[in-house]
Amino acid sequence: MNDTDFQKILDAYDYQYPKELIAQSPASPRDSARLMIYNRKSDKVFFDIFANTTEYLPEKSLLVFNQTKVVPARLICRKETGGKIVLLYIGQNGDNLKFLSDRKIEISSKIFLTSKLFFTVAGQSEKFYFLRPSFPADEIFSVLQRYGKTPLPPYIKETLLKEKELREKYQAIFAKQTGSVAAPTASLHFTQSLLDKIKKSGHNIEFITLHVGLGTFAPLMEENIATGKLHQEYFEISESAADAINKAKEEGWPIIAVGSTVTRALEAKSDANGVLISGCGQTDIFIREGYKFKIVDGLITNFHVPRSSLLMLISAFAGRKNTLELYQKAIRQKFHLFSFGDGMMIL
């Protein structure tokens, strides 16, 4: 594939939007965020708020949520020379920790978080650095909880939220499995009262885990298109969740994925017969137009940036032309966009 062909593919998923529609803070209360509902069979569009989600759900739906928890993964440190350096935690690699750095660092040098907590630069692979901590590597999450800052997407530049508020608001209320560097944003709109209302209305709820990686913000590369694969993300689907989803599917209950992360996990672990297999692992599934969905019947999602793999996933579900038209309708209605923005439900 040459660059011209690659750019043509990305251009097909481009759209224009006013920058002032990029939400810099979330709706309050959470379920007051606006919701656009699109029914693929009737081709009808409705506008409402998340608090009224149950009015549009098909009878006896099973909603699947991602219970991953965002890590305050940004560490503001000092080099041995005293210069500031910002690290972003990516994962553990044996006794070392994998980080991105906002500047070049020398192998064998030390990076100080405090006078007593520091990292020794053990190695580098492409853009990643492997740092050996002065504390046991397994304690990284407690260190991040104490000293870390919540990482935000690059388009959120003017949020007025302080770190304490961010840790609460950039997190689903049911988040419990620590491991994401970004929130599964469709989940942010759900309050406990809305979850209770969903269950009281005859629907069921299940939880899976997919840890959102930095790749969710990375621009698409030619290699992604050529290989049909994206960045890898870790997921877990329990046996009880898989059994409940398979039973619901057998009984004709629509499976509503709350978010693109849930969609990726469910589709990655479904077999050729549309049966969901429990387990854990990494997925690099790239869902784009032409993909045949085996598990997911409906999708709740936020609005995604142009030319992205996430927009391609939505287009695979609703059709590219339809999706871009829906986005323009939302923009005309002044819906807020992206991570802290409003959402849509496609049925």
Secondary structure as GFF3:
##gff-version 3
##sequence-region A 1 347
A	DSSP	alpha_helix	3	11	.	.	.	ID=ss1
A	DSSP	three_ten_helix	19	21	.	.	.	ID=ss2
A	DSSP	three_ten_helix	30	32	.	.	.	ID=ss3
A	DSSP	beta_strand	34	39	.	.	.	ID=ss4
A	DSSP	beta_strand	44	49	.	.	.	ID=ss5
A	DSSP	three_ten_helix	50	55	.	.	.	ID=ss6
A	DSSP	beta_strand	62	66	.	.	.	ID=ss7
A	DSSP	beta_strand	68	70	.	.	.	ID=ss8
A	DSSP	beta_strand	74	79	.	.	.	ID=ss9
A	DSSP	beta_strand	84	93	.	.	.	ID=ss10
A	DSSP	beta_strand	96	101	.	.	.	ID=ss11
A	DSSP	beta_strand	110	112	.	.	.	ID=ss12
A	DSSP	beta_strand	118	125	.	.	.	ID=ss13
A	DSSP	beta_strand	128	133	.	.	.	ID=ss14
A	DSSP	three_ten_helix	137	139	.	.	.	ID=ss15
A	DSSP	alpha_helix	140	147	.	.	.	ID=ss16
A	DSSP	alpha_helix	163	169	.	.	.	ID=ss17
A	DSSP	beta_strand	177	180	.	.	.	ID=ss18
A	DSSP	three_ten_helix	185	189	.	.	.	ID=ss19
A	DSSP	alpha_helix	192	200	.	.	.	ID=ss20
A	DSSP	beta_strand	204	210	.	.	.	ID=ss21
A	DSSP	three_ten_helix	214	217	.	.	.	ID=ss22
A	DSSP	alpha_helix	222	227	.	.	.	ID=ss23
A	DSSP	beta_strand	229	237	.	.	.	ID=ss24
A	DSSP	alpha_helix	239	250	.	.	.	ID=ss25
A	DSSP	beta_strand	255	258	.	.	.	ID=ss26
A	DSSP	alpha_helix	260	268	.	.	.	ID=ss27
A	DSSP	beta_strand	279	285	.	.	.	ID=ss28
A	DSSP	beta_strand	298	302	.	.	.	ID=ss29
A	DSSP	alpha_helix	309	318	.	.	.	ID=ss30
A	DSSP	alpha_helix	320	332	.	.	.	ID=ss31
A	DSSP	beta_strand	343	346	.	.	.	ID=ss32
###
